[in-house]
């Protein structure tokens, strides 16, 4: 059963474009997520392979999500208004199965004060998911979500990625870093890059994604750089061209301008 579920997320070429749309839980309904149904329609039309999202969006927009793989965000975080919280797991295998999800996503933070708590969360979710044939994406961020480039070195990201795999993830989502081949080279399961905050320009982001793909990445789990774009459908199509068609950055930019 897990093989079928992974096949709804990863294409036969072993690559995937996952659009992340769970940010409202932390940041509120910002640009691109005020009306999630409209954004879902745009990114699916643009070529998204799967959507990673919250329980609320997944349950309300079930019909819209039929054409793509579905990844349910398992763990939670404080809103921008709240205080830091330990590391809560809000949704698990039972909720994912009820929603018809193909996978769960859960984060872990090597080197952060939440390291052990998040490792325990990941291991527990992976163990339960394995029992029921659900897949797991581990979002592995060295130093935590607030860490900077000095902590997100190739060596640290490689460690984080490998820990995620060792604790049972079917693939890992990690920050991009120069020398990314040091990360993909030590992982025996797929590695996708996280999008993070919007870059200074679309060209900058697409160039970073292309470098990751050239270094062995299996795709990306990308949110704000897509749904905050002025044209989410076109941005999705441009990213999909790099991931699935080995398009150059210039070719991707041409798609972006054309749509």
C-alpha positions as CSV (number, residue, x, y, z in Angstrom):
1,X,0.0,0.0,0.0
2,X,2.8,2.4,0.7
3,X,4.2,1.9,-2.8
4,X,0.9,3.0,-4.2
5,X,0.8,6.0,-2.0
6,X,4.4,7.0,-2.8
7,X,3.4,6.7,-6.5
8,X,0.9,9.4,-6.0
9,X,3.6,11.8,-4.8
10,X,6.7,10.8,-6.8
11,X,6.5,10.4,-10.6
12,X,8.1,7.4,-12.3
13,X,11.3,9.5,-12.7
14,X,11.6,9.5,-8.9
15,X,11.0,13.2,-8.7
16,X,8.3,15.4,-7.2
17,X,7.0,18.9,-6.8
18,X,5.1,19.2,-3.5
19,X,3.3,22.5,-2.8
20,X,3.2,23.3,0.9
21,X,0.1,25.1,2.1
22,X,0.0,24.8,5.8
23,X,1.5,28.2,6.7
24,X,-1.7,29.8,7.9
25,X,-1.5,27.9,11.2
26,X,1.6,30.0,12.1
27,X,1.3,33.2,10.0
28,X,-2.4,33.6,9.4
29,X,-4.1,34.0,6.0
30,X,-1.5,35.9,4.1
31,X,-1.1,36.4,0.3
32,X,-2.1,33.3,-1.6
33,X,-3.8,31.6,1.2
34,X,-6.7,33.9,1.8
35,X,-8.8,31.7,-0.5
36,X,-7.0,28.4,-0.6
37,X,-9.4,26.7,-3.0
38,X,-8.4,29.2,-5.7
39,X,-4.7,28.7,-5.0
40,X,-5.1,24.9,-5.1
41,X,-6.8,25.1,-8.5
42,X,-3.9,27.2,-9.8
43,X,-1.0,25.1,-8.5
44,X,-2.7,21.8,-9.6
45,X,-3.2,23.2,-13.1
46,X,0.5,24.3,-13.1
47,X,1.7,20.8,-12.5
48,X,2.0,20.1,-8.7
49,X,2.4,16.4,-7.9
50,X,1.2,16.7,-4.3
51,X,-0.1,19.1,-1.8
52,X,1.1,19.3,1.8
53,X,-1.4,21.0,4.0
54,X,-3.3,21.3,7.3
55,X,-6.1,19.2,8.5
56,X,-8.6,22.0,7.9
57,X,-7.7,22.6,4.2
58,X,-7.4,18.9,3.5
59,X,-10.8,18.1,4.9
60,X,-12.7,21.1,3.4
61,X,-11.1,20.9,-0.1
62,X,-11.1,17.1,-0.5
63,X,-12.7,17.3,-3.9
64,X,-10.2,19.8,-5.2
65,X,-7.3,17.6,-4.0
66,X,-8.4,14.5,-5.8
67,X,-6.0,14.8,-8.7
68,X,-2.8,15.0,-6.6
69,X,-1.1,13.3,-3.7
70,X,-1.9,14.5,-0.3
71,X,0.4,15.0,2.7
72,X,-1.0,15.9,6.0
73,X,1.0,18.2,8.4
74,X,1.3,16.2,11.6
75,X,3.0,18.5,14.1
76,X,2.3,22.0,15.2
77,X,4.0,25.2,16.2
78,X,3.1,28.5,17.9
79,X,1.4,31.2,15.9
80,X,3.3,34.4,15.3
81,X,1.3,35.8,18.3
82,X,2.1,33.0,20.7
83,X,5.0,31.8,22.8
84,X,7.3,29.0,21.7
85,X,5.8,25.5,22.4
86,X,7.6,22.2,23.1
87,X,6.9,20.1,20.0
88,X,3.2,19.1,19.8
89,X,1.9,16.4,17.5
90,X,-1.6,17.3,16.5
91,X,-2.6,14.8,13.8
92,X,-1.5,11.2,13.2
93,X,-2.2,8.1,11.2
94,X,-5.9,7.9,12.1
95,X,-6.6,11.4,10.8
96,X,-4.5,10.8,7.7
97,X,-6.3,7.7,6.9
98,X,-9.7,9.3,7.4
99,X,-8.7,12.1,5.0
100,X,-7.3,9.7,2.4
101,X,-3.8,11.2,2.7
102,X,-0.9,9.4,1.2
103,X,1.7,10.7,3.8
104,X,2.3,12.6,6.9
105,X,4.9,15.4,7.4
106,X,6.7,16.0,10.6
107,X,9.6,18.2,11.5
108,X,12.8,17.5,13.6
109,X,15.5,19.9,14.5
110,X,19.1,18.5,15.1
111,X,21.1,20.9,17.2
112,X,18.1,22.8,18.5
113,X,16.9,22.6,22.1
114,X,13.9,20.6,20.8
115,X,16.2,18.0,19.2
116,X,15.3,15.0,21.4
117,X,11.6,15.8,21.6
118,X,11.3,16.2,17.8
119,X,13.3,13.0,17.2
120,X,10.9,11.1,19.5
121,X,7.9,12.6,17.6
122,X,9.4,11.5,14.2
123,X,10.2,8.0,15.4
124,X,6.7,7.6,16.9
125,X,4.9,8.8,13.8
126,X,7.1,6.8,11.4
127,X,6.5,3.6,13.5
128,X,2.7,4.1,13.4
129,X,2.7,5.0,9.7
130,X,4.7,1.9,8.8
131,X,2.1,-0.2,10.4
132,X,-0.6,1.2,8.2
133,X,1.4,1.7,5.0
134,X,1.4,5.5,5.1
135,X,4.5,7.3,3.9
136,X,6.4,9.9,6.0
137,X,8.2,13.1,4.9
138,X,10.6,14.3,7.6
139,X,11.4,18.0,7.5
140,X,14.9,18.1,8.9
141,X,16.2,21.5,9.8
142,X,19.5,21.8,11.6
143,X,19.3,24.3,14.4
144,X,15.5,24.7,14.0
145,X,13.4,26.9,11.8
146,X,15.1,30.1,12.9
147,X,18.7,29.0,12.2
148,X,20.9,30.9,9.7
149,X,23.3,29.9,7.0
150,X,26.1,29.5,9.5
151,X,24.3,26.5,11.0
152,X,22.8,25.2,7.7
153,X,26.1,24.0,6.3
154,X,26.4,21.0,4.0
155,X,27.8,18.9,6.8
156,X,25.0,19.8,9.2
157,X,22.2,19.4,6.6
158,X,23.7,16.0,5.6
159,X,23.6,14.9,9.3
160,X,20.0,16.1,9.6
161,X,18.9,14.4,6.4
162,X,20.5,11.1,7.4
163,X,19.0,11.2,10.9
164,X,15.5,11.6,9.3
165,X,16.0,8.6,7.2
166,X,17.4,6.5,10.0
167,X,14.4,7.4,12.1
168,X,12.0,6.0,9.5
169,X,11.2,8.7,6.9
170,X,10.5,7.7,3.4
171,X,12.0,10.9,2.1
172,X,13.4,14.1,3.7
173,X,12.8,17.8,3.2
174,X,15.9,19.9,4.0
175,X,17.2,23.4,3.4
176,X,19.3,24.0,0.3
177,X,23.0,24.7,1.0
178,X,26.0,25.1,-1.3
179,X,27.8,21.7,-1.9
180,X,24.4,20.0,-1.8
181,X,25.8,16.9,-3.3
182,X,27.3,16.2,0.1
183,X,23.8,15.8,1.4
184,X,22.3,13.8,-1.4
185,X,25.4,11.6,-1.6
186,X,24.9,10.1,1.8
187,X,21.2,9.6,1.6
188,X,19.7,6.3,0.3
189,X,16.2,7.8,0.1
190,X,15.0,10.9,-1.8
191,X,16.0,14.3,-0.6
192,X,13.8,17.3,-1.6
193,X,14.6,21.0,-0.8
194,X,12.4,23.2,1.2
195,X,11.4,26.5,-0.3
196,X,11.5,28.8,2.7
197,X,10.9,32.5,2.5
198,X,10.5,34.2,-0.8
199,X,13.9,35.1,-2.4
200,X,14.8,38.5,-3.7
201,X,13.8,37.5,-7.2
202,X,12.2,34.6,-9.0
203,X,15.4,34.1,-10.9
204,X,17.3,33.7,-7.7
205,X,14.9,31.0,-6.4
206,X,14.9,29.1,-9.6
207,X,18.6,29.2,-9.8
208,X,18.9,27.7,-6.3
209,X,16.4,25.0,-7.2
210,X,18.3,24.1,-10.4
211,X,21.5,23.9,-8.5
212,X,19.8,21.5,-6.0
213,X,18.5,19.3,-8.9
214,X,22.0,19.2,-10.5
215,X,23.3,18.0,-7.1
216,X,20.9,15.0,-6.9
217,X,17.8,16.4,-5.3
218,X,14.6,14.6,-6.0
219,X,12.5,17.8,-6.2
220,X,11.1,20.3,-3.8
221,X,8.5,20.9,-1.1
222,X,7.8,24.6,-1.8
223,X,5.3,27.0,-0.3
224,X,5.7,30.7,-0.1
225,X,7.8,31.0,-3.3
226,X,4.7,29.6,-5.1
227,X,1.6,30.8,-3.4
228,X,2.9,34.3,-2.7
229,X,3.9,34.6,-6.4
230,X,1.8,37.0,-8.5
231,X,1.0,34.0,-10.7
232,X,1.1,30.7,-8.7
233,X,0.1,28.6,-11.7
234,X,3.0,29.9,-13.8
235,X,5.5,29.6,-11.0
236,X,4.4,26.0,-10.4
237,X,4.8,25.3,-14.1
238,X,8.3,26.9,-14.1
239,X,9.4,24.9,-11.1
240,X,7.9,21.7,-12.5
241,X,9.8,22.2,-15.8
242,X,13.1,22.3,-13.8
243,X,12.2,19.3,-11.7
244,X,10.7,17.0,-14.4
245,X,12.0,18.2,-17.7
246,X,15.5,19.4,-16.7
247,X,14.7,22.8,-18.0
248,X,17.3,25.5,-17.6
249,X,16.7,28.5,-15.4
250,X,16.3,30.6,-18.5
251,X,13.7,28.2,-19.9
252,X,11.8,28.2,-16.6
253,X,11.8,32.0,-16.6
254,X,10.4,32.0,-20.1
255,X,7.5,29.8,-18.9
256,X,7.0,32.2,-16.0
257,X,6.7,35.1,-18.4
258,X,4.5,33.3,-20.8
259,X,1.7,32.2,-18.5
